[in-house]
Amino acid sequence: MNTAGDGLDLRPFRGVRYVPERIGSLAAVTSPPYDVVVRPDGLLHLESADPHNIVRLILPQTGPSGSPQSRNDQAATTLRRWLAEGVLAPDAEPALYVYEQRNGELLQRGLIGALRLSDASEGVVLPHEDVMPHVVEDRAGLMRTTAANFEPLLLTYRSDGDATGATAASVVERTAGRAPLLSTTTEDGYSHRLWSVTDPADVRTVHDDLARHQALIADGHHRWATYLRLRAEHPSPTPWDRGLVLLVDTARYPLRVRAIHRLLNRLPIEQALTAATPSFRVREVAGPLPEAMDALAEAARHGNAFLLTGADDTYHLLDRPDPDLLDRTIPADRPQMWRTLDATVLHSTLLAHIWGIPEDSPTDVTYIHDTEATVEKARSDGGTAVLMHPVREEVVRELARQGVTMPRKSTSFGPKPATGLVLRTLTND
């Protein structure tokens, strides 16, 4: 916990939201975060769900020249048209927004607002993963051209868990007892509700409470790096001094941590297994996929382990790496906790040394959140799926506190906020 004034600075903004009368349904215009929508069929599904689906803004697919800037220009044109036509409209006054997600017994609530990106943010907002420069460049081009934050980062902080008294948690819980601004259920079974917080006393309570806390980036490292880059391009004070975030108190609403898998697009499974056999124990395990993932989880209890599959429709477990090889290939200037991460061994030993694959090449490596989608893609295209076991949240937090970043795309915290429920346009802020 930070001393008052040295922590998070979350402020209201004029949220831009879909006008219900101008769309088919709210669920049909929402999308998962941009980096979860990875497959062309997923894009097509969202685009065909409603002509105003938010994916047309976060992942524009065509433009007059087909260039990235042309696509960004198209997104900006689409945004301006939807605002002019009344498909999207800014709320009447600035607000913080309480956001709720529910699926069965899972319940998550948090606060959406505009977070200050001050120089003091170092040590206040803690990243835990490296980023890929080409992704930051892509997101920066889109945000710069559209002058908008289309989807909030997911940040977590930890309170003492008390929702009584004058705390951000008390504001969240009290607000969630009112009628919401919107309510919808998306096709993944999650229900979503949103409320606005405009009362000056509530806004002050939230601000003063959060000013005592730091946050961990749970999802959105590339967008955070993009926020900082664009802030540096625009001398203060400007709306670029802030970025759209969702803050969740994990003392009250613990997040789930899942793995992000790798698809090695140009490495056939037979070649992957042959190259790894001298340095890892390689053995076939029984399917179907859930049983194979159980075998991965059991192996991961004893050390580094990876589950591979490809066009041969079989599953292969890689574990018990050669300790001498790990010593030679993994940087020694990092904490032991970092050196033993599965993602570290994958990137430093398997990708870089055994398979000779550049981790930052999008033509060679695709990062996919969904396990079944990774397997299906590998089997249909002839590549190799490398399925990972999730990292424990306490490991992520401890490394972040030490200022040590994990290998890129090491974790997937969730549930992630749906994109399209509330946007931030910098021209309205």
C-alpha positions in Angstrom: 0.0 0.0 0.0 1.3 3.5 -0.8 0.9 6.6 1.2 -2.0 8.9 0.4 -1.4 10.9 -2.8 1.4 8.6 -4.1 -0.9 5.9 -5.6 -3.6 5.5 -8.2 -5.3 8.6 -9.5 -8.6 7.5 -11.1 -11.0 10.2 -12.4 -14.4 10.3 -14.1 -14.7 10.6 -17.9 -17.6 11.1 -20.3 -18.2 7.6 -21.3 -19.3 6.9 -24.9 -21.9 4.1 -25.1 -24.1 2.4 -27.7 -27.6 3.8 -28.0 -29.9 0.8 -27.6 -32.5 2.0 -30.1 -29.8 2.1 -32.9 -28.5 -1.5 -32.6 -29.9 -5.0 -32.7 -28.8 -5.9 -29.2 -26.0 -4.9 -26.9 -24.6 -8.4 -26.8 -24.3 -8.4 -30.6 -22.1 -5.3 -30.7 -19.6 -6.4 -27.9 -16.4 -8.3 -28.4 -13.6 -9.9 -26.4 -10.4 -7.8 -26.1 -8.6 -7.4 -29.4 -5.8 -9.9 -28.6 -8.3 -12.6 -27.8 -9.9 -12.3 -31.2 -7.1 -13.9 -33.1 -8.7 -16.1 -35.8 -10.3 -14.8 -39.1 -13.4 -16.9 -38.4 -13.7 -15.2 -35.0 -13.5 -11.8 -36.7 -16.0 -12.8 -39.3 -18.4 -14.1 -36.6 -18.3 -10.7 -34.8 -18.6 -8.6 -37.9 -21.6 -10.6 -39.0 -23.3 -10.5 -35.6 -24.2 -6.8 -36.1 -23.0 -4.2 -38.6 -22.0 -2.0 -35.6 -20.0 -4.6 -33.7 -17.1 -2.9 -31.9 -14.6 -5.2 -33.6 -14.8 -2.9 -36.6 -13.1 -0.2 -34.4 -10.6 -2.3 -32.5 -9.6 -4.5 -35.4 -10.3 -2.8 -38.7 -9.7 -5.2 -41.5 -9.8 -3.3 -44.7 -8.9 0.1 -46.1 -8.4 1.7 -49.5 -4.7 0.7 -49.6 -4.8 -2.2 -47.1 -2.0 -0.5 -45.1 -2.1 -0.3 -41.3 -2.6 3.5 -41.5 -5.4 3.0 -44.1 -7.1 0.5 -41.6 -6.7 3.0 -38.8 -8.2 5.8 -40.9 -11.1 3.6 -41.6 -11.7 3.0 -37.9 -11.6 6.7 -37.3 -14.1 7.3 -40.1 -16.3 4.6 -38.7 -16.2 6.1 -35.2 -17.1 9.6 -36.5 -19.9 8.2 -38.5 -21.4 6.2 -35.6 -21.2 9.2 -33.4 -22.8 11.4 -36.1 -25.6 8.9 -36.7 -26.3 8.4 -33.0 -25.2 4.8 -32.9 -22.8 5.9 -30.2 -23.3 8.8 -27.9 -21.4 10.4 -25.0 -23.0 10.4 -21.6 -24.3 13.7 -20.3 -21.7 14.1 -17.6 -18.4 12.6 -16.5 -18.6 9.5 -14.4 -16.8 6.6 -13.0 -18.5 3.3 -13.9 -19.1 0.2 -11.7 -18.8 -2.9 -13.9 -20.1 -6.3 -13.0 -19.5 -9.7 -14.6 -21.3 -12.8 -13.5 -21.2 -16.4 -14.7 -22.7 -19.0 -12.4 -20.9 -18.7 -9.0 -18.3 -16.4 -10.5 -18.9 -12.7 -9.6 -16.5 -9.8 -10.4 -17.0 -6.1 -9.8 -14.7 -3.2 -10.5 -14.4 0.5 -11.4 -13.8 1.8 -14.9 -12.2 5.3 -15.0 -9.5 7.4 -16.6 -6.2 6.7 -14.8 -3.4 9.3 -14.7 -0.3 8.2 -16.5 2.1 10.5 -14.5 5.8 10.1 -14.2 5.1 8.8 -10.7 3.3 5.8 -12.2 6.5 3.8 -12.0 6.0 1.7 -8.9 2.3 2.6 -8.8 1.2 0.5 -11.8 3.3 -2.7 -11.9 3.7 -4.5 -15.2 4.7 -8.2 -15.1 5.3 -9.0 -18.8 7.5 -7.8 -21.6 5.8 -6.4 -24.7 6.3 -6.8 -28.4 7.3 -3.6 -30.1 5.3 -4.3 -33.3 2.1 -4.8 -31.2 2.6 -1.5 -29.4 3.2 0.2 -32.8 0.0 -1.3 -34.1 -2.1 -0.2 -31.0 -0.5 3.3 -31.0 -1.4 3.8 -34.6 -5.0 2.9 -33.9 -5.3 5.1 -30.8 -3.5 8.0 -32.3 -5.7 8.1 -35.4 -9.0 7.5 -33.7 -8.1 9.6 -30.5 -9.9 7.0 -28.5 -9.5 4.3 -25.8 -11.8 1.6 -27.0 -11.2 -1.0 -24.3 -10.1 -0.8 -20.7 -7.0 -2.4 -19.4 -7.6 -4.8 -16.5 -5.7 -3.7 -13.4 -5.9 -5.3 -9.9 -5.2 -3.9 -6.5 -5.7 -5.3 -3.0 -7.6 -3.6 -0.3 -8.2 -5.0 3.2 -11.4 -6.5 1.9 -13.7 -4.2 3.9 -16.7 -2.8 2.0 -17.9 -0.7 4.9 -16.9 2.9 5.7 -15.6 5.4 3.1 -13.8 3.1 0.6 -13.9 2.4 -3.1 -15.3 -1.0 -2.3 -18.2 0.5 -0.3 -19.0 2.8 -3.3 -18.9 -0.2 -5.7 -21.2 -2.4 -3.5 -23.7 0.4 -2.8 -23.9 1.4 -6.5 -24.5 -2.2 -7.5 -27.7 -2.2 -5.5 -29.3 0.3 -7.9 -30.8 -0.2 -11.3 -28.0 -0.4 -13.9 -27.4 1.7 -16.9 -27.3 -1.4 -19.0 -27.5 -5.2 -18.7 -26.7 -7.9 -21.2 -25.6 -11.5 -21.5 -23.0 -12.4 -24.1 -22.8 -15.6 -26.0 -20.1 -17.0 -23.6 -22.7 -17.1 -20.8 -21.4 -14.0 -18.9 -23.9 -11.4 -17.8 -22.6 -7.8 -17.7 -24.0 -4.8 -15.9 -22.8 -1.2 -15.8 -23.7 1.7 -13.4 -22.4 5.3 -13.4 -21.0 7.0 -10.3 -21.4 10.8 -10.6 -22.1 11.9 -7.0 -19.1 14.1 -6.0 -18.8 12.6 -2.5 -18.6 9.0 -4.0 -16.1 10.2 -6.6 -14.0 11.7 -3.9 -14.2 8.6 -1.7 -13.0 6.4 -4.6 -10.2 8.9 -5.4 -8.9 9.2 -1.9 -9.0 5.4 -1.2 -7.3 4.4 -4.4 -4.6 7.0 -3.9 -3.3 4.7 -1.2 -2.8 1.7 -3.5 -0.7 0.4 -6.3 -2.0 -1.8 -9.1 -0.8 -4.8 -11.0 -1.5 -5.0 -14.8 -3.6 -8.2 -15.1 -4.4 -7.8 -18.8 -3.3 -5.1 -21.3 0.5 -4.7 -21.1 0.7 -3.6 -24.8 -2.1 -1.1 -24.3 -0.4 0.3 -21.2 2.9 0.7 -23.1 0.8 2.4 -25.8 -0.7 4.8 -23.3 2.7 5.8 -22.1 4.1 6.2 -25.6 1.2 8.4 -26.7 1.4 10.5 -23.5 5.1 11.1 -24.3 4.0 12.4 -27.8 1.6 15.0 -26.3 3.1 17.5 -23.9 0.9 17.8 -20.8 -1.8 18.8 -20.0 -3.8 16.9 -22.6 -6.4 14.0 -22.4 -3.5 11.7 -23.4 -2.3 12.1 -19.7 -4.9 9.4 -18.8 -5.9 6.0 -20.1 -9.0 3.9 -19.7 -8.8 1.1 -17.1 -10.9 -1.3 -15.1 -9.7 -1.6 -11.5 -10.7 -4.8 -9.6 -10.0 -5.3 -5.9 -8.8 -8.9 -5.8 -9.2 -9.0 -2.0 -12.9 -9.1 -2.7 -13.0 -10.5 -6.2 -10.0 -12.8 -6.9 -9.2 -13.2 -10.6 -8.6 -16.5 -12.4 -5.2 -17.0 -13.9 -5.0 -19.0 -17.1 -2.2 -19.8 -19.5 -1.6 -18.3 -22.9 -0.7 -21.0 -25.4 1.7 -20.8 -28.4 1.1 -21.9 -32.0 4.3 -22.5 -33.9 3.0 -21.9 -37.4 5.9 -23.2 -39.4 7.2 -26.0 -37.2 5.6 -29.5 -37.8 5.0 -31.6 -34.8 7.4 -34.3 -35.9 10.3 -31.9 -36.2 9.5 -30.3 -32.8 9.5 -33.6 -31.0 12.7 -34.9 -32.7 14.6 -31.7 -31.8 13.4 -31.7 -28.2 14.0 -35.5 -27.5 17.7 -35.3 -26.6 17.1 -32.6 -23.9 13.6 -33.3 -22.6 11.7 -36.4 -21.6 9.2 -36.8 -24.5 6.3 -39.2 -24.1 2.8 -39.6 -25.7 -0.1 -39.1 -23.4 -3.7 -40.2 -23.9 -6.4 -37.8 -25.1 -8.9 -36.4 -25.5 -7.8 -32.8 -24.7 -9.1 -32.6 -21.1 -7.3 -35.8 -20.1 -4.1 -34.6 -21.8 -4.3 -31.3 -20.0 -4.7 -33.2 -16.7 -1.5 -35.0 -17.5 0.2 -31.6 -18.1 -1.1 -30.3 -14.8 0.3 -33.4 -12.9 3.7 -33.1 -14.6 3.8 -29.3 -13.9 3.6 -30.1 -10.2 7.1 -31.5 -10.4 8.8 -29.0 -12.7 8.7 -27.5 -16.2 6.2 -29.3 -18.5 4.6 -28.6 -21.9 2.0 -30.4 -23.9 2.5 -30.5 -27.7 0.1 -31.6 -30.5 -0.2 -31.1 -34.2 -1.4 -32.6 -37.4 -0.9 -36.2 -36.1 -3.8 -35.8 -33.6 -1.7 -37.1 -30.7 -0.6 -35.4 -27.5 3.0 -35.4 -26.4 4.3 -34.3 -22.9 7.7 -32.6 -22.6 9.1 -32.5 -19.1 12.3 -33.1 -17.1 14.6 -30.7 -19.1 18.3 -31.3 -19.0 19.5 -29.1 -16.1 22.9 -28.4 -17.8 21.1 -27.1 -20.9 18.9 -24.8 -18.7 22.0 -23.4 -17.0 23.5 -22.6 -20.4 20.5 -21.1 -22.1 18.6 -19.2 -19.3 20.0 -15.8 -18.2 21.6 -16.1 -14.8 21.0 -12.5 -13.8 17.4 -13.1 -12.8 15.7 -14.4 -9.6 15.4 -18.2 -9.4 11.6 -17.8 -9.4 11.9 -16.2 -12.9 14.5 -18.7 -14.2 12.2 -21.7 -13.4 9.0 -20.3 -15.1 7.6 -22.5 -17.8 7.5 -19.4 -20.1 11.2 -18.7 -19.4 12.2 -22.3 -20.3 10.0 -22.2 -23.4 11.4 -18.9 -24.7 15.0 -19.2 -23.7 15.6 -22.9 -24.2 13.0 -24.4 -26.5 12.3 -21.6 -28.9 15.7 -19.9 -29.0 18.0 -22.8 -28.6 16.3 -26.1 -29.6 13.8 -24.9 -32.3 15.6 -21.8 -33.4 12.4 -19.7 -33.6 12.3 -16.0 -33.0 9.7 -15.3 -30.4 8.9 -11.9 -31.7 8.0 -13.1 -35.2 4.2 -13.1 -35.8 4.7 -15.4 -38.8 6.4 -18.0 -36.6 4.6 -17.7 -33.2 0.9 -16.9 -32.6 -0.3 -16.4 -29.0 -3.8 -17.9 -28.4 -5.8 -17.8 -25.1 -8.2 -20.6 -26.0 -6.9 -24.1 -25.6 -9.2 -25.8 -28.1 -8.7 -23.1 -30.7 -4.9 -23.6 -30.4 -5.2 -27.3 -31.0 -7.6 -26.9 -33.9 -5.4 -24.4 -35.6 -2.3 -26.6 -35.3 -4.1 -29.6 -36.6 -5.6 -27.8 -39.6 -2.5 -25.8 -40.6 0.2 -28.3 -39.8 2.0 -26.3 -37.1 2.7 -27.2 -33.5 0.5 -26.2 -30.5 2.5 -25.7 -27.3 0.0 -25.8 -24.5 1.0 -24.2 -21.2 0.1 -24.7 -17.5 -1.0 -21.4 -15.7 1.3 -19.5 -13.4 0.1 -18.9 -9.8 -1.0 -15.4 -9.1 1.3 -15.0 -6.1 4.3 -15.7 -8.4 3.2 -13.0 -10.8 2.7 -10.5 -7.9 6.0 -11.2 -6.3 8.0 -10.8 -9.5 6.2 -7.6 -10.2 7.0 -6.3 -6.8 10.7 -7.0 -7.5 10.5 -5.1 -10.7 11.1 -8.3 -12.7 9.0 -8.8 -15.9 7.9 -12.2 -17.0 8.3 -13.5 -20.6 5.7 -12.0 -22.9 2.2 -13.5 -22.8 3.0 -15.6 -19.7 -0.4 -15.2 -18.1 -4.1 -14.6 -18.9 -6.1 -13.1 -16.0 -9.8 -13.1 -16.2 -12.6 -12.7 -16.6 -11.6 -9.9 -19.0 -13.9 -7.0 -19.5 -16.1 -7.1 -22.6 -15.2 -4.5 -25.2 -17.9 -2.1 -26.3 -19.9 -1.4 -23.1 -18.2 2.0 -22.5 -15.6 3.8 -24.6 -13.5 6.9 -24.0 -13.0 9.4 -26.8 -10.4 11.9 -26.1 -12.3 14.6 -28.0 -15.1 14.4 -25.4 -12.8 14.2 -22.3 
